[in-house]
């Protein structure tokens, strides 16, 4: 019987011939420790007198969730990360460098065939680079810092095939929202979502990251894609050697799903959960108070460019607060050079630091009051995610966010893009 991508990668990293359901102890190639889980992992190491035995280049410390810092508690945690980076010789991406997952993918930190862990649920973003990346808690980070290894139960794989040509106004966010509608929030529990098909091949790397990013929001352990020329082109500036991994033709999948994207419309995720999906056209005319483009899901350069095409020469509605947070400093600088940020600013957007921003109510940016409604390019919309539990968060593509910001109501972006 052939193997899936995740079975092959965990076999390679454990030195065993494994299949789904097996338990393995695997060597870890890379550890991402951010300001949400990293400080506690340092505490655990010190409390238990654990030695730091990982090669420093195999990990990074990244400050992105609590930026700008809003309390002395988090300020002290940031100091803890800075001190630890100096003590152990670990590279630190300080506040304003960007969102952890964007940094890791654009800095060539993990390669095809690799195995990574990270202290944030959306570490599965890296799977678009043909690797396996799994979210962990602080105690697992501390363990890998000490041993370089971690145990896993090899997950089954659901193969998702996207076929057909995407219609105008439909983007990768709409593809993954459609899948979330089919699977539900727990439909892929402890499984690997393997994305394939000619529609995926046609997508840019920016767009692919959006899809792999939201694997966890369907309950998946991780998500993964095959590598191709676009993947290689993304990584070639780092002059790195790697071997691409593909599932065997006779690999066993728990389920196979085929989605014809040619019939899709722009989609919207309504509160209280990601899988609560409808067509944007069915929710039009809902007044919004806030719009946000950013996060590890949709804060990349391509997302900002799409928004700028809609907003050029236009103004956002007078009753809408519109925030934009480029997901890395590199993206911010490129967007400035290309005039993208000027278009957004001229339209009335407030440009925030390259950080998580109004994705979760952690730093005071973009909190919602009672009975307020936001539309966001983020990945979660449960009650209280952005302040008041009486507020509402709708999720969509950056195009839908931008169009809605102009009108002041949830709006189908196709009338602007046409």
C-alpha beads as a LAMMPS data file, in Angstrom:
LAMMPS data file: protein, C-alpha beads

418 atoms
417 bonds

1 atom types
1 bond types

-500.0 500.0 xlo xhi
-500.0 500.0 ylo yhi
-500.0 500.0 zlo zhi

Masses

1 110.0

Atoms # bond

1 1 1 0.000 0.000 0.000
2 1 1 1.317 3.424 -0.953
3 1 1 1.757 6.342 1.429
4 1 1 0.326 9.828 1.743
5 1 1 2.523 12.909 2.106
6 1 1 2.125 13.021 5.881
7 1 1 2.882 9.309 6.211
8 1 1 6.061 9.740 4.156
9 1 1 7.291 12.776 6.091
10 1 1 6.683 11.176 9.496
11 1 1 8.340 7.967 8.264
12 1 1 11.387 9.943 7.132
13 1 1 11.642 11.819 10.429
14 1 1 11.100 8.832 12.708
15 1 1 13.209 6.247 10.908
16 1 1 10.193 3.921 10.795
17 1 1 7.847 2.678 8.109
18 1 1 4.619 4.195 9.417
19 1 1 0.990 4.487 8.374
20 1 1 -1.986 6.436 9.730
21 1 1 -2.817 5.537 13.314
22 1 1 0.762 4.646 14.265
23 1 1 2.544 6.455 17.097
24 1 1 6.020 7.783 16.355
25 1 1 8.759 9.915 17.865
26 1 1 10.122 12.198 15.157
27 1 1 13.031 14.577 14.695
28 1 1 11.877 18.186 14.381
29 1 1 13.361 20.457 11.701
30 1 1 12.012 23.772 12.950
31 1 1 10.280 25.315 15.981
32 1 1 8.339 28.604 15.869
33 1 1 7.945 30.184 19.302
34 1 1 5.897 33.377 19.431
35 1 1 4.899 35.697 22.228
36 1 1 1.729 33.689 22.934
37 1 1 3.395 30.351 23.804
38 1 1 7.127 31.117 23.877
39 1 1 7.361 32.826 27.287
40 1 1 5.648 29.933 29.073
41 1 1 7.939 27.424 27.349
42 1 1 10.927 29.317 28.760
43 1 1 9.344 29.200 32.217
44 1 1 8.847 25.436 31.908
45 1 1 12.481 24.893 30.926
46 1 1 13.709 26.895 33.897
47 1 1 11.283 25.339 36.369
48 1 1 12.422 21.825 35.397
49 1 1 16.103 22.651 34.777
50 1 1 15.896 21.536 31.151
51 1 1 18.903 22.216 28.973
52 1 1 18.468 23.953 25.637
53 1 1 19.915 21.369 23.241
54 1 1 18.334 22.400 19.935
55 1 1 20.578 23.971 17.314
56 1 1 19.701 27.686 17.533
57 1 1 19.141 28.024 13.779
58 1 1 16.271 25.530 14.045
59 1 1 14.068 27.965 15.940
60 1 1 13.001 31.593 15.979
61 1 1 11.348 33.781 18.600
62 1 1 8.695 36.048 17.093
63 1 1 6.789 38.904 18.734
64 1 1 3.536 39.516 16.855
65 1 1 0.377 38.940 18.914
66 1 1 0.738 41.711 21.475
67 1 1 1.920 44.599 19.292
68 1 1 1.920 47.368 20.384
69 1 1 2.189 45.890 23.853
70 1 1 -0.772 46.857 26.066
71 1 1 0.201 45.688 29.554
72 1 1 3.245 45.229 31.753
73 1 1 2.482 41.500 31.813
74 1 1 3.089 41.171 28.077
75 1 1 5.920 43.697 28.150
76 1 1 7.698 41.453 30.650
77 1 1 7.004 38.402 28.486
78 1 1 8.515 40.207 25.510
79 1 1 11.571 41.012 27.605
80 1 1 11.783 37.325 28.527
81 1 1 11.925 36.393 24.835
82 1 1 14.544 39.035 24.093
83 1 1 16.736 37.924 26.990
84 1 1 16.375 34.246 26.018
85 1 1 17.338 34.987 22.420
86 1 1 20.581 36.607 23.575
87 1 1 21.285 33.870 26.122
88 1 1 20.824 30.991 23.650
89 1 1 21.857 32.678 20.405
90 1 1 18.370 32.383 18.902
91 1 1 17.208 34.763 16.204
92 1 1 14.466 37.155 17.365
93 1 1 11.937 38.861 15.112
94 1 1 10.890 41.763 17.303
95 1 1 7.657 43.765 17.297
96 1 1 6.792 45.087 13.852
97 1 1 8.691 42.402 11.942
98 1 1 5.451 40.718 11.004
99 1 1 3.048 37.895 11.759
100 1 1 4.863 34.693 12.711
101 1 1 3.566 32.500 9.885
102 1 1 4.267 35.060 7.183
103 1 1 7.808 35.517 8.491
104 1 1 8.512 31.772 8.589
105 1 1 7.290 31.202 5.031
106 1 1 8.990 34.210 3.461
107 1 1 12.299 33.609 5.246
108 1 1 12.736 30.024 4.025
109 1 1 12.672 28.568 7.521
110 1 1 10.954 25.307 6.557
111 1 1 11.308 23.343 3.318
112 1 1 9.426 20.713 1.314
113 1 1 9.568 17.399 3.125
114 1 1 10.223 19.105 6.457
115 1 1 8.557 18.718 9.841
116 1 1 7.844 21.805 11.940
117 1 1 5.982 22.680 15.102
118 1 1 4.838 26.057 16.322
119 1 1 3.163 27.728 19.254
120 1 1 0.141 29.010 17.330
121 1 1 -2.829 27.186 15.872
122 1 1 -2.283 28.433 12.306
123 1 1 1.215 26.991 11.934
124 1 1 -0.423 24.711 9.329
125 1 1 0.086 27.663 6.947
126 1 1 3.536 26.251 6.177
127 1 1 1.955 23.189 4.557
128 1 1 1.639 25.113 1.294
129 1 1 5.408 24.601 1.071
130 1 1 4.983 20.800 0.939
131 1 1 5.926 20.265 4.577
132 1 1 4.075 19.131 7.688
133 1 1 3.591 21.784 10.375
134 1 1 1.705 21.109 13.604
135 1 1 0.468 23.468 16.320
136 1 1 1.634 22.705 19.865
137 1 1 1.482 24.145 23.371
138 1 1 4.301 25.617 25.453
139 1 1 5.212 22.311 27.061
140 1 1 5.886 20.705 23.657
141 1 1 8.101 23.626 22.643
142 1 1 10.102 23.187 25.839
143 1 1 10.364 19.443 25.204
144 1 1 11.677 19.920 21.663
145 1 1 14.115 22.582 22.856
146 1 1 15.473 19.916 25.198
147 1 1 15.317 16.777 23.012
148 1 1 14.880 17.877 19.396
149 1 1 12.062 15.331 19.077
150 1 1 8.301 15.055 19.573
151 1 1 5.741 12.249 19.462
152 1 1 2.856 12.125 16.994
153 1 1 -0.010 9.890 16.056
154 1 1 0.157 9.675 12.280
155 1 1 -3.043 11.294 10.973
156 1 1 -5.312 10.013 8.237
157 1 1 -5.539 12.199 5.153
158 1 1 -8.542 13.806 3.488
159 1 1 -7.644 14.684 -0.080
160 1 1 -9.335 17.808 -1.434
161 1 1 -9.218 18.384 -5.174
162 1 1 -10.080 21.865 -6.436
163 1 1 -10.803 21.837 -10.177
164 1 1 -11.839 24.390 -12.768
165 1 1 -11.180 28.058 -13.415
166 1 1 -12.071 30.546 -10.701
167 1 1 -14.665 33.121 -11.798
168 1 1 -13.955 36.851 -11.445
169 1 1 -14.385 38.006 -7.854
170 1 1 -13.677 34.554 -6.409
171 1 1 -10.416 34.077 -4.505
172 1 1 -8.634 31.400 -2.502
173 1 1 -10.444 32.520 0.665
174 1 1 -13.725 31.631 -1.039
175 1 1 -12.366 28.171 -1.910
176 1 1 -11.430 27.355 1.671
177 1 1 -14.683 28.817 3.048
178 1 1 -16.567 26.539 0.664
179 1 1 -14.620 23.572 2.035
180 1 1 -15.330 24.692 5.609
181 1 1 -19.015 24.702 4.750
182 1 1 -18.767 21.085 3.578
183 1 1 -16.629 19.760 6.434
184 1 1 -17.851 21.850 9.353
185 1 1 -15.638 22.994 12.200
186 1 1 -14.791 19.415 13.276
187 1 1 -15.027 17.573 9.974
188 1 1 -11.291 16.949 9.724
189 1 1 -10.460 16.322 13.393
190 1 1 -6.886 15.046 13.802
191 1 1 -6.581 14.526 10.061
192 1 1 -4.357 16.011 7.394
193 1 1 -6.021 17.963 4.599
194 1 1 -4.100 17.427 1.364
195 1 1 -4.951 20.051 -1.257
196 1 1 -4.522 19.308 -4.948
197 1 1 -6.054 19.927 -8.376
198 1 1 -5.521 22.258 -11.314
199 1 1 -7.151 25.155 -9.443
200 1 1 -4.515 24.934 -6.705
201 1 1 -1.744 24.732 -9.310
202 1 1 -2.989 27.974 -10.848
203 1 1 -2.824 29.854 -7.534
204 1 1 0.042 32.050 -6.389
205 1 1 1.912 31.092 -3.239
206 1 1 0.172 33.955 -1.405
207 1 1 -3.183 32.410 -2.299
208 1 1 -2.057 28.889 -1.390
209 1 1 -0.993 30.014 2.086
210 1 1 -4.548 31.260 2.664
211 1 1 -5.958 27.782 2.029
212 1 1 -3.441 25.823 4.098
213 1 1 -3.751 28.420 6.882
214 1 1 -7.392 27.599 7.575
215 1 1 -6.952 23.805 7.736
216 1 1 -7.074 23.974 11.531
217 1 1 -10.391 25.811 11.413
218 1 1 -11.954 22.594 10.120
219 1 1 -10.388 20.629 12.976
220 1 1 -7.420 19.361 10.955
221 1 1 -4.100 18.485 12.542
222 1 1 -2.402 20.067 9.547
223 1 1 -2.736 20.808 5.830
224 1 1 -0.325 20.158 2.985
225 1 1 0.177 20.693 -0.744
226 1 1 2.517 19.205 -3.296
227 1 1 5.391 21.396 -4.448
228 1 1 5.749 22.631 -8.018
229 1 1 7.642 25.303 -9.942
230 1 1 5.927 28.080 -7.967
231 1 1 7.025 26.497 -4.695
232 1 1 10.587 26.171 -5.949
233 1 1 10.548 29.759 -7.218
234 1 1 9.350 30.941 -3.776
235 1 1 12.295 29.237 -2.069
236 1 1 15.019 29.677 -4.673
237 1 1 16.349 32.945 -3.248
238 1 1 17.506 30.955 -0.219
239 1 1 19.660 28.581 -2.300
240 1 1 18.332 25.595 -0.387
241 1 1 18.344 21.897 -1.207
242 1 1 15.204 19.892 -0.649
243 1 1 13.235 16.939 -1.974
244 1 1 9.566 17.316 -2.824
245 1 1 7.120 14.773 -1.405
246 1 1 4.046 13.418 -3.204
247 1 1 1.397 10.923 -2.184
248 1 1 1.669 7.594 -3.967
249 1 1 -0.965 6.737 -6.594
250 1 1 -2.192 3.878 -4.402
251 1 1 -2.119 5.830 -1.120
252 1 1 -5.134 5.322 1.140
253 1 1 -7.236 8.399 1.941
254 1 1 -9.907 8.635 4.620
255 1 1 -12.044 10.657 2.226
256 1 1 -11.699 12.356 -1.145
257 1 1 -13.553 15.587 -1.929
258 1 1 -13.750 17.268 -5.330
259 1 1 -14.854 20.896 -5.617
260 1 1 -15.524 22.548 -8.977
261 1 1 -14.565 26.165 -8.340
262 1 1 -15.952 27.434 -11.653
263 1 1 -19.440 27.630 -10.159
264 1 1 -18.440 29.410 -6.937
265 1 1 -19.492 32.917 -5.891
266 1 1 -17.840 35.190 -3.309
267 1 1 -18.553 33.669 0.094
268 1 1 -19.067 34.933 3.603
269 1 1 -18.602 33.273 6.991
270 1 1 -21.166 34.547 9.468
271 1 1 -20.956 34.357 13.251
272 1 1 -20.826 32.404 15.443
273 1 1 -18.576 29.923 13.586
274 1 1 -16.314 29.690 10.530
275 1 1 -18.364 26.957 8.846
276 1 1 -21.529 29.106 8.824
277 1 1 -21.180 29.966 5.121
278 1 1 -23.415 31.774 2.657
279 1 1 -23.000 33.676 -0.597
280 1 1 -22.054 37.318 -0.093
281 1 1 -24.982 38.262 -2.315
282 1 1 -27.355 36.662 0.219
283 1 1 -26.063 38.828 3.078
284 1 1 -25.793 42.156 1.292
285 1 1 -27.091 45.330 2.925
286 1 1 -25.929 44.370 6.411
287 1 1 -24.406 47.559 7.791
288 1 1 -20.807 47.305 9.033
289 1 1 -18.931 49.441 11.543
290 1 1 -15.443 48.093 10.920
291 1 1 -13.423 46.464 8.146
292 1 1 -10.033 44.790 8.476
293 1 1 -7.499 43.364 6.028
294 1 1 -4.519 41.557 7.508
295 1 1 -3.539 38.461 9.560
296 1 1 -1.674 35.278 8.659
297 1 1 -4.645 34.349 6.468
298 1 1 -4.970 37.358 4.171
299 1 1 -2.445 40.086 4.951
300 1 1 0.012 39.367 2.145
301 1 1 0.997 41.607 -0.739
302 1 1 -1.474 40.039 -3.181
303 1 1 -4.292 40.727 -0.712
304 1 1 -3.337 44.393 -0.353
305 1 1 -3.075 44.769 -4.134
306 1 1 -6.563 43.308 -4.606
307 1 1 -7.967 45.767 -2.055
308 1 1 -6.134 48.674 -3.696
309 1 1 -7.691 47.858 -7.083
310 1 1 -11.128 48.238 -5.539
311 1 1 -10.294 51.312 -3.448
312 1 1 -8.316 53.330 -5.991
313 1 1 -10.083 56.631 -6.504
314 1 1 -12.716 55.788 -3.905
315 1 1 -13.327 56.603 -0.243
316 1 1 -14.454 54.275 2.487
317 1 1 -17.858 54.953 3.976
318 1 1 -17.890 57.671 6.621
319 1 1 -19.242 55.398 9.366
320 1 1 -16.685 52.596 8.765
321 1 1 -13.360 52.181 10.579
322 1 1 -11.015 50.507 8.100
323 1 1 -7.783 48.925 9.362
324 1 1 -5.010 47.381 7.284
325 1 1 -2.095 45.429 8.794
326 1 1 0.480 44.146 6.263
327 1 1 1.547 40.767 7.599
328 1 1 5.289 41.473 7.460
329 1 1 7.632 44.425 7.276
330 1 1 8.821 43.187 3.874
331 1 1 5.254 43.280 2.598
332 1 1 4.713 46.729 4.109
333 1 1 7.856 48.069 2.432
334 1 1 6.989 46.541 -0.944
335 1 1 3.446 47.878 -0.698
336 1 1 4.880 51.342 0.004
337 1 1 7.269 51.139 -2.951
338 1 1 4.466 50.096 -5.299
339 1 1 2.119 52.829 -4.068
340 1 1 -0.378 50.302 -2.719
341 1 1 -0.404 51.700 0.808
342 1 1 -0.913 55.244 -0.504
343 1 1 -4.030 54.113 -2.352
344 1 1 -5.353 52.468 0.797
345 1 1 -4.484 55.467 2.961
346 1 1 -6.005 57.919 0.483
347 1 1 -9.203 55.886 0.646
348 1 1 -9.276 56.359 4.416
349 1 1 -7.588 53.230 5.744
350 1 1 -5.594 53.283 8.973
351 1 1 -2.321 51.416 8.439
352 1 1 -1.343 49.358 11.474
353 1 1 1.922 47.732 12.502
354 1 1 2.950 44.522 10.759
355 1 1 1.503 42.261 13.432
356 1 1 -1.647 40.288 14.232
357 1 1 -3.700 43.439 14.822
358 1 1 -7.513 43.053 14.982
359 1 1 -7.484 39.292 14.564
360 1 1 -8.037 38.571 18.252
361 1 1 -8.794 40.957 21.096
362 1 1 -5.300 40.820 22.524
363 1 1 -3.777 44.224 21.940
364 1 1 -6.555 46.780 21.902
365 1 1 -6.458 47.309 18.123
366 1 1 -9.876 47.251 16.558
367 1 1 -12.035 46.099 19.441
368 1 1 -15.774 46.054 18.817
369 1 1 -18.425 47.481 21.102
370 1 1 -21.876 46.079 21.819
371 1 1 -23.974 45.442 18.695
372 1 1 -21.176 46.477 16.324
373 1 1 -20.432 44.476 13.198
374 1 1 -17.078 43.899 11.470
375 1 1 -16.033 42.269 8.219
376 1 1 -12.538 40.825 8.288
377 1 1 -10.064 38.821 6.222
378 1 1 -9.109 36.870 9.379
379 1 1 -9.865 33.234 10.177
380 1 1 -12.154 33.119 13.239
381 1 1 -15.396 34.804 14.216
382 1 1 -16.656 33.310 17.471
383 1 1 -18.373 35.687 19.943
384 1 1 -15.907 37.819 21.887
385 1 1 -13.040 37.321 19.442
386 1 1 -12.839 41.098 19.019
387 1 1 -14.136 42.520 22.251
388 1 1 -17.839 42.530 23.016
389 1 1 -19.624 39.179 22.902
390 1 1 -22.593 41.145 21.609
391 1 1 -20.685 42.144 18.468
392 1 1 -20.536 40.249 15.153
393 1 1 -17.592 39.283 12.960
394 1 1 -18.032 38.247 9.324
395 1 1 -15.133 36.649 7.417
396 1 1 -14.455 37.029 3.703
397 1 1 -11.816 37.634 1.058
398 1 1 -9.958 40.975 1.046
399 1 1 -11.931 41.927 -2.060
400 1 1 -15.237 41.576 -0.224
401 1 1 -13.814 43.451 2.774
402 1 1 -12.695 46.369 0.589
403 1 1 -15.963 46.589 -1.331
404 1 1 -17.938 46.483 1.906
405 1 1 -15.783 49.247 3.410
406 1 1 -16.668 51.522 0.482
407 1 1 -20.401 50.891 0.625
408 1 1 -20.643 50.647 4.412
409 1 1 -22.566 47.392 4.066
410 1 1 -21.616 43.813 3.240
411 1 1 -21.166 43.976 -0.520
412 1 1 -20.394 41.596 -3.372
413 1 1 -17.002 42.714 -4.766
414 1 1 -17.770 41.743 -8.347
415 1 1 -19.508 45.010 -9.160
416 1 1 -16.244 46.811 -8.321
417 1 1 -13.926 44.341 -10.043
418 1 1 -15.940 44.308 -13.270

Bonds

1 1 1 2
2 1 2 3
3 1 3 4
4 1 4 5
5 1 5 6
6 1 6 7
7 1 7 8
8 1 8 9
9 1 9 10
10 1 10 11
11 1 11 12
12 1 12 13
13 1 13 14
14 1 14 15
15 1 15 16
16 1 16 17
17 1 17 18
18 1 18 19
19 1 19 20
20 1 20 21
21 1 21 22
22 1 22 23
23 1 23 24
24 1 24 25
25 1 25 26
26 1 26 27
27 1 27 28
28 1 28 29
29 1 29 30
30 1 30 31
31 1 31 32
32 1 32 33
33 1 33 34
34 1 34 35
35 1 35 36
36 1 36 37
37 1 37 38
38 1 38 39
39 1 39 40
40 1 40 41
41 1 41 42
42 1 42 43
43 1 43 44
44 1 44 45
45 1 45 46
46 1 46 47
47 1 47 48
48 1 48 49
49 1 49 50
50 1 50 51
51 1 51 52
52 1 52 53
53 1 53 54
54 1 54 55
55 1 55 56
56 1 56 57
57 1 57 58
58 1 58 59
59 1 59 60
60 1 60 61
61 1 61 62
62 1 62 63
63 1 63 64
64 1 64 65
65 1 65 66
66 1 66 67
67 1 67 68
68 1 68 69
69 1 69 70
70 1 70 71
71 1 71 72
72 1 72 73
73 1 73 74
74 1 74 75
75 1 75 76
76 1 76 77
77 1 77 78
78 1 78 79
79 1 79 80
80 1 80 81
81 1 81 82
82 1 82 83
83 1 83 84
84 1 84 85
85 1 85 86
86 1 86 87
87 1 87 88
88 1 88 89
89 1 89 90
90 1 90 91
91 1 91 92
92 1 92 93
93 1 93 94
94 1 94 95
95 1 95 96
96 1 96 97
97 1 97 98
98 1 98 99
99 1 99 100
100 1 100 101
101 1 101 102
102 1 102 103
103 1 103 104
104 1 104 105
105 1 105 106
106 1 106 107
107 1 107 108
108 1 108 109
109 1 109 110
110 1 110 111
111 1 111 112
112 1 112 113
113 1 113 114
114 1 114 115
115 1 115 116
116 1 116 117
117 1 117 118
118 1 118 119
119 1 119 120
120 1 120 121
121 1 121 122
122 1 122 123
123 1 123 124
124 1 124 125
125 1 125 126
126 1 126 127
127 1 127 128
128 1 128 129
129 1 129 130
130 1 130 131
131 1 131 132
132 1 132 133
133 1 133 134
134 1 134 135
135 1 135 136
136 1 136 137
137 1 137 138
138 1 138 139
139 1 139 140
140 1 140 141
141 1 141 142
142 1 142 143
143 1 143 144
144 1 144 145
145 1 145 146
146 1 146 147
147 1 147 148
148 1 148 149
149 1 149 150
150 1 150 151
151 1 151 152
152 1 152 153
153 1 153 154
154 1 154 155
155 1 155 156
156 1 156 157
157 1 157 158
158 1 158 159
159 1 159 160
160 1 160 161
161 1 161 162
162 1 162 163
163 1 163 164
164 1 164 165
165 1 165 166
166 1 166 167
167 1 167 168
168 1 168 169
169 1 169 170
170 1 170 171
171 1 171 172
172 1 172 173
173 1 173 174
174 1 174 175
175 1 175 176
176 1 176 177
177 1 177 178
178 1 178 179
179 1 179 180
180 1 180 181
181 1 181 182
182 1 182 183
183 1 183 184
184 1 184 185
185 1 185 186
186 1 186 187
187 1 187 188
188 1 188 189
189 1 189 190
190 1 190 191
191 1 191 192
192 1 192 193
193 1 193 194
194 1 194 195
195 1 195 196
196 1 196 197
197 1 197 198
198 1 198 199
199 1 199 200
200 1 200 201
201 1 201 202
202 1 202 203
203 1 203 204
204 1 204 205
205 1 205 206
206 1 206 207
207 1 207 208
208 1 208 209
209 1 209 210
210 1 210 211
211 1 211 212
212 1 212 213
213 1 213 214
214 1 214 215
215 1 215 216
216 1 216 217
217 1 217 218
218 1 218 219
219 1 219 220
220 1 220 221
221 1 221 222
222 1 222 223
223 1 223 224
224 1 224 225
225 1 225 226
226 1 226 227
227 1 227 228
228 1 228 229
229 1 229 230
230 1 230 231
231 1 231 232
232 1 232 233
233 1 233 234
234 1 234 235
235 1 235 236
236 1 236 237
237 1 237 238
238 1 238 239
239 1 239 240
240 1 240 241
241 1 241 242
242 1 242 243
243 1 243 244
244 1 244 245
245 1 245 246
246 1 246 247
247 1 247 248
248 1 248 249
249 1 249 250
250 1 250 251
251 1 251 252
252 1 252 253
253 1 253 254
254 1 254 255
255 1 255 256
256 1 256 257
257 1 257 258
258 1 258 259
259 1 259 260
260 1 260 261
261 1 261 262
262 1 262 263
263 1 263 264
264 1 264 265
265 1 265 266
266 1 266 267
267 1 267 268
268 1 268 269
269 1 269 270
270 1 270 271
271 1 271 272
272 1 272 273
273 1 273 274
274 1 274 275
275 1 275 276
276 1 276 277
277 1 277 278
278 1 278 279
279 1 279 280
280 1 280 281
281 1 281 282
282 1 282 283
283 1 283 284
284 1 284 285
285 1 285 286
286 1 286 287
287 1 287 288
288 1 288 289
289 1 289 290
290 1 290 291
291 1 291 292
292 1 292 293
293 1 293 294
294 1 294 295
295 1 295 296
296 1 296 297
297 1 297 298
298 1 298 299
299 1 299 300
300 1 300 301
301 1 301 302
302 1 302 303
303 1 303 304
304 1 304 305
305 1 305 306
306 1 306 307
307 1 307 308
308 1 308 309
309 1 309 310
310 1 310 311
311 1 311 312
312 1 312 313
313 1 313 314
314 1 314 315
315 1 315 316
316 1 316 317
317 1 317 318
318 1 318 319
319 1 319 320
320 1 320 321
321 1 321 322
322 1 322 323
323 1 323 324
324 1 324 325
325 1 325 326
326 1 326 327
327 1 327 328
328 1 328 329
329 1 329 330
330 1 330 331
331 1 331 332
332 1 332 333
333 1 333 334
334 1 334 335
335 1 335 336
336 1 336 337
337 1 337 338
338 1 338 339
339 1 339 340
340 1 340 341
341 1 341 342
342 1 342 343
343 1 343 344
344 1 344 345
345 1 345 346
346 1 346 347
347 1 347 348
348 1 348 349
349 1 349 350
350 1 350 351
351 1 351 352
352 1 352 353
353 1 353 354
354 1 354 355
355 1 355 356
356 1 356 357
357 1 357 358
358 1 358 359
359 1 359 360
360 1 360 361
361 1 361 362
362 1 362 363
363 1 363 364
364 1 364 365
365 1 365 366
366 1 366 367
367 1 367 368
368 1 368 369
369 1 369 370
370 1 370 371
371 1 371 372
372 1 372 373
373 1 373 374
374 1 374 375
375 1 375 376
376 1 376 377
377 1 377 378
378 1 378 379
379 1 379 380
380 1 380 381
381 1 381 382
382 1 382 383
383 1 383 384
384 1 384 385
385 1 385 386
386 1 386 387
387 1 387 388
388 1 388 389
389 1 389 390
390 1 390 391
391 1 391 392
392 1 392 393
393 1 393 394
394 1 394 395
395 1 395 396
396 1 396 397
397 1 397 398
398 1 398 399
399 1 399 400
400 1 400 401
401 1 401 402
402 1 402 403
403 1 403 404
404 1 404 405
405 1 405 406
406 1 406 407
407 1 407 408
408 1 408 409
409 1 409 410
410 1 410 411
411 1 411 412
412 1 412 413
413 1 413 414
414 1 414 415
415 1 415 416
416 1 416 417
417 1 417 418
